[in-house]
């Protein structure tokens, strides 16, 4: 079972995988429609920063998801 499937099996109020590759919406995969908005243009999933790949990178002092 994948990590996302494990989390969703517990019926969370919200679950944001932060795996978008474009756009400004952080999709809530819980089914509750609690979508967020990426603030200050973080580097989205699929990008490469140094040796890290495939994740959304948030500089927590300026970039975040607003819910």
C-alpha positions, 0 to 999 in steps of 0.5 A, a space after each residue: 500500500 502506498 503512503 497516500 493510501 495509508 493516510 487516506 485509509 484513516 479518513 483525514 480531514 485533509 491530505 495534501 500530497 504537494 505533488 503538483 507540477 504546475 499551477 497555484 493550487 495544492 489539491 486536497 486528496 481527502 475528498 473534503 475539498 480543502 484545497 490550498 493555494 501556493 504562496 510566493 511561487 515555491 518550486 513544485 514537484 518534479 523539479 530538481 534542487 541539488 540532489 533532491 528531486 520529485 518534491 515540492 520545496 517550500 522556503 518556510 520563511 516566505 513560501 507556504 500553502 494557504 488553506 
